[in-house]
């Protein structure tokens, strides 16, 4: 299960932070995964893989490598890149 403000969540809180530009969209997270080979880290605990990403990969039949490096929210938000 993903956290309340996960980019993959449809919660009100997630929509609000995405609209403010504080979180990437699910499409951006999937692009990072596909193009950079990184797994989006849970922004609530950057030592773990985002549960929403894992679920999306399963749903769309995408290859998911748990050992891939983590793309950190703190770096994305503060530095503009992962």
N, C-alpha and C positions, 0 to 999 in steps of 0.2 A: 504494500500500500504506500502511496506517495504522500508527502506532507501537504498541508493545506495550501501552501503557496508554491507548490511545485509547478514548473512551466507546463506540465502535462495535466494538471488538475483543472477542473472546470469550476472550481469554487469562486465565490465572489472575491475573496482575498487575492487569489491568483490573477484574476482578470484585472483587478485594480493595479497591482504592481506591474503587470505587463503593460498596461496602458500608460503608466508613468515611465516606462522604459527601464524599470529596475530589474526586470527579468527577461531573458531571451524567450522568444516564442518556441513552441515545440519544433517548428520547422527549422529554426536556427540551431537548436540543440541537435537535431538529426543531421543537419549539414556539418556541424562540428564533428559528429561521430563519423559520418561518411568521408568527409574531405580530409580531416586531420587524424583520423584513427584514434580519437580520444573519447573516453566515456565522460559524460557530464557528471560532476560530483553533486551529491545532495547539498544544497546550499545551507541546510540546517546542520549538517555534519559532513564537512568536506573530506572526511576519510572514507566515506562510503559512496558507492555508485548510486546515482539517482534511480529510484524505483520506477519512476515514470518512464525513463529511458529504457529500462529493462523490459517493461510491459509493452512499450511501443515496438521494440525490436521483435518481440515474440509475435505481436499482433500482425506485423507486416512481413514476417518471415526473414528478417535481416540477421546477418551474422553478428553475434555479440561476443566479444572477447573480454572476459572479466579482468584479464591481466593487462589490458591496455591502460595507458596513463590517464589520469583524471584531468579533466578540464575544470578548473576551479572557478566558482562563482565570484569569489573575491577578486580574482585576477581579471575576469571578464568585466565586472562592474567598475573596478577602480582603474584598470589599465586599458580597457577597451579591446582586449584580445585574450586568448587562452593560451 
